[in-house]
């Protein structure tokens, strides 16, 4: 039998952590990310040495809106028991992923390797959008992408599948640390995705990563300006090494 863990005290920690980050730092991390790009945060994490922050390269935007940034609302699904009657209570639990989320959250959903159904669709998109959720990152497959595009809600996933989760996946946990795309995700971590992929930054390292990423981006911008002027790249690298 699958043990279900939903909305644990970690969610209070999530709220407090975000408040600390956003009140004590120079600006909102979301606003700062919107001026950056995922590769800059990846480079910053490598420079600082905090370990892997990049999700598997096969988790990519499937919607027209290819940018998502916010704070992690993790949830994990587990494969249902074979020939086990579907319990509709599972859908009520599934909806709480969105209905108990906080504004500026990003749903991060682990499907435990399932590829025979969809972990995300138009109804969860509608609910999430109304709650101020900024997007969804799914380690698995999704559906209703055309409908999702109508409200410009960003969804990242491994691909598409039209099948329902009924009798295929059950809720295992909501608001608990888990692994998604090969990266540990905890409530309140910074999630940032664009056309290059998704990074997850631990909540306690957001400020130093963003500060370093801003320097990386400034160096990239300087390089591009110098190259547009026809400068010798080897000489430029002596002045300011490529990030």
C-alpha positions as CSV (number, residue, x, y, z in Angstrom):
1,X,0.0,0.0,0.0
2,X,1.3,3.5,-0.9
3,X,1.9,5.8,2.0
4,X,0.3,9.2,1.4
5,X,1.9,12.3,2.7
6,X,0.1,15.6,2.0
7,X,0.7,19.2,3.1
8,X,3.2,18.5,5.9
9,X,4.8,21.2,8.2
10,X,7.4,21.7,5.4
11,X,4.9,24.0,3.8
12,X,5.1,26.4,6.8
13,X,8.9,26.3,6.4
14,X,8.4,27.0,2.7
15,X,6.4,30.1,3.5
16,X,8.9,31.4,6.1
17,X,11.8,30.7,3.8
18,X,10.3,32.7,0.9
19,X,9.4,35.5,3.2
20,X,13.0,35.7,4.5
21,X,14.4,35.6,1.0
22,X,12.1,38.2,-0.4
23,X,12.2,40.6,2.5
24,X,15.9,40.6,3.2
25,X,17.3,40.7,-0.3
26,X,17.6,43.5,-2.7
27,X,14.7,42.4,-4.9
28,X,12.2,39.6,-5.7
29,X,14.1,36.5,-7.0
30,X,11.3,36.1,-9.7
31,X,11.9,39.6,-11.1
32,X,15.7,39.0,-11.1
33,X,15.3,35.7,-13.0
34,X,13.1,37.3,-15.6
35,X,16.1,39.4,-16.5
36,X,18.4,36.4,-16.8
37,X,18.4,32.9,-18.5
38,X,18.7,29.4,-17.1
39,X,22.2,28.8,-18.4
40,X,23.5,31.7,-16.3
41,X,22.2,30.1,-13.1
42,X,23.7,26.8,-14.1
43,X,27.0,28.4,-14.6
44,X,26.7,30.2,-11.3
45,X,26.0,26.9,-9.5
46,X,29.0,25.3,-11.1
47,X,31.2,28.3,-10.1
48,X,30.0,28.2,-6.5
49,X,30.1,24.4,-6.4
50,X,26.6,23.5,-5.0
51,X,26.2,20.4,-7.0
52,X,23.7,19.4,-9.7
53,X,20.9,21.9,-10.3
54,X,19.9,21.0,-13.9
55,X,17.0,18.7,-14.5
56,X,17.3,15.9,-17.2
57,X,17.7,17.4,-20.6
58,X,14.5,15.7,-21.9
59,X,12.3,17.8,-19.6
60,X,11.6,20.7,-21.9
61,X,8.8,23.3,-22.6
62,X,5.8,21.7,-24.4
63,X,3.8,24.9,-24.4
64,X,4.4,28.1,-26.4
65,X,5.2,29.9,-23.2
66,X,8.7,28.7,-22.6
67,X,9.6,30.5,-19.4
68,X,8.6,29.4,-15.9
69,X,10.0,30.8,-12.7
70,X,8.7,30.5,-9.1
71,X,9.0,28.5,-5.9
72,X,8.7,24.8,-5.9
73,X,5.4,23.0,-4.9
74,X,6.6,19.4,-5.2
75,X,4.2,16.4,-5.6
76,X,4.9,12.8,-6.3
77,X,2.6,10.2,-8.0
78,X,3.1,6.5,-7.6
79,X,1.9,3.7,-9.9
80,X,-1.5,2.2,-8.9
81,X,-1.8,-1.4,-7.8
82,X,-2.6,-3.7,-10.7
83,X,-6.4,-4.3,-11.1
84,X,-7.0,-2.1,-8.1
85,X,-10.4,-0.3,-8.3
86,X,-9.8,3.5,-8.7
87,X,-10.6,5.6,-5.7
88,X,-12.1,8.9,-6.8
89,X,-10.7,10.4,-3.6
90,X,-7.4,10.4,-5.4
91,X,-8.7,13.2,-7.7
92,X,-9.6,15.3,-4.6
93,X,-6.1,14.8,-3.3
94,X,-4.6,15.6,-6.7
95,X,-6.5,18.9,-6.9
96,X,-5.0,20.0,-3.6
97,X,-1.6,20.2,-5.4
98,X,-3.0,23.4,-6.8
99,X,-5.8,24.4,-4.4
100,X,-3.4,24.5,-1.4
101,X,-0.5,26.1,-3.2
102,X,0.7,29.6,-2.7
103,X,0.8,32.5,-5.2
104,X,4.1,32.3,-7.2
105,X,4.5,28.6,-6.7
106,X,5.5,26.3,-9.5
107,X,4.1,22.8,-9.4
108,X,6.9,20.2,-9.7
109,X,5.4,16.8,-10.4
110,X,7.1,13.4,-10.3
111,X,5.3,10.6,-12.2
112,X,7.6,7.7,-11.0
113,X,8.5,6.7,-14.6
114,X,5.0,6.4,-15.9
115,X,4.6,7.0,-19.6
116,X,1.1,5.5,-20.2
117,X,-0.9,8.5,-19.0
118,X,-0.8,12.3,-18.5
119,X,0.1,13.9,-15.2
120,X,-1.1,17.3,-16.2
121,X,-4.0,18.7,-18.3
122,X,-6.3,21.6,-18.9
123,X,-8.3,21.3,-15.7
124,X,-5.2,21.5,-13.4
125,X,-4.0,24.3,-15.6
126,X,-7.2,26.3,-15.1
127,X,-7.2,25.7,-11.3
128,X,-3.5,26.6,-11.0
129,X,-3.8,29.7,-13.1
130,X,-6.6,30.9,-10.8
131,X,-4.5,30.3,-7.7
132,X,-1.5,32.4,-9.0
133,X,0.6,29.4,-9.7
134,X,3.2,30.3,-12.3
135,X,3.6,27.0,-14.2
136,X,4.2,23.3,-14.0
137,X,7.3,21.1,-14.4
138,X,6.4,17.4,-14.9
139,X,8.8,14.5,-14.9
140,X,6.5,12.6,-17.2
141,X,3.9,13.3,-19.9
142,X,1.1,15.8,-20.1
143,X,-2.0,16.6,-22.3
144,X,-4.3,19.4,-23.4
145,X,-1.4,21.5,-24.5
146,X,-3.4,23.4,-27.1
147,X,-5.9,24.4,-24.4
148,X,-3.1,25.3,-22.0
149,X,-1.6,27.6,-24.7
150,X,-4.8,29.6,-24.7
151,X,-4.0,31.0,-21.3
152,X,-0.2,31.1,-21.8
153,X,0.5,28.8,-18.9
154,X,4.0,27.3,-19.1
155,X,4.3,23.5,-18.8
156,X,7.6,21.6,-19.0
157,X,7.5,17.8,-19.5
158,X,9.1,14.8,-21.2
159,X,6.3,14.7,-23.8
160,X,2.6,14.3,-24.4
161,X,0.2,11.5,-23.8
162,X,-3.7,11.6,-23.9
163,X,-4.3,9.0,-21.2
164,X,-5.9,9.7,-17.8
165,X,-4.2,9.0,-14.5
166,X,-7.2,7.1,-13.3
167,X,-6.2,3.6,-12.2
168,X,-2.7,4.3,-13.3
169,X,-1.3,6.7,-10.8
170,X,-2.1,7.6,-7.1
171,X,-0.9,10.5,-5.0
172,X,2.2,9.5,-2.9
173,X,3.2,12.9,-1.4
174,X,2.5,16.6,-1.7
175,X,4.7,19.3,-0.2
176,X,7.5,16.8,0.6
177,X,11.1,16.8,-0.7
178,X,11.5,14.5,-3.7
179,X,13.6,13.9,-6.8
180,X,12.5,15.3,-10.2
181,X,14.5,15.0,-13.4
182,X,17.5,13.9,-11.4
183,X,17.5,16.9,-9.0
184,X,16.3,17.1,-5.4
185,X,13.4,19.5,-5.1
186,X,12.2,20.9,-1.8
187,X,9.3,23.2,-1.0
188,X,10.4,26.8,-1.6
189,X,13.3,26.0,-3.9
190,X,13.6,28.4,-6.8
191,X,12.5,26.7,-10.1
192,X,13.6,28.4,-13.3
193,X,13.0,27.1,-16.8
194,X,13.4,28.4,-20.3
195,X,14.1,26.9,-23.8
196,X,17.4,25.4,-22.5
197,X,15.8,23.4,-19.7
198,X,15.1,23.7,-16.0
199,X,17.2,24.5,-12.9
200,X,16.3,24.1,-9.3
201,X,18.1,26.3,-6.8
202,X,18.0,25.4,-3.0
203,X,16.1,28.0,-1.1
204,X,19.1,28.8,1.1
205,X,21.4,29.5,-1.8
206,X,19.1,31.7,-4.0
207,X,20.8,35.0,-3.3
208,X,24.3,33.9,-3.9
209,X,23.3,32.0,-7.1
210,X,21.4,35.0,-8.5
211,X,24.2,37.4,-7.6
212,X,26.8,35.2,-9.4
213,X,24.4,34.6,-12.3
214,X,23.9,38.3,-12.8
215,X,27.7,38.7,-13.0
216,X,27.8,35.8,-15.5
217,X,25.1,37.4,-17.6
218,X,26.9,40.8,-17.6
219,X,30.1,39.1,-18.8
220,X,28.2,37.4,-21.6
221,X,26.7,40.7,-22.6
222,X,30.1,42.3,-22.6
223,X,31.5,39.5,-24.8
224,X,28.7,39.8,-27.3
225,X,29.1,43.6,-27.6
226,X,32.9,43.3,-28.1
227,X,32.5,40.5,-30.7
228,X,29.9,42.7,-32.5
229,X,32.7,45.3,-32.7
230,X,35.0,42.8,-34.4
231,X,37.4,42.4,-31.4
232,X,39.8,39.5,-31.2
233,X,38.2,36.8,-29.0
234,X,41.6,35.6,-27.8
235,X,42.4,39.1,-26.6
236,X,39.0,39.4,-25.0
237,X,39.5,36.2,-23.1
238,X,42.7,37.7,-21.5
239,X,40.6,40.7,-20.4
240,X,37.6,38.8,-19.2
241,X,37.5,35.0,-19.4
242,X,34.4,33.4,-20.9
243,X,32.0,32.4,-18.0
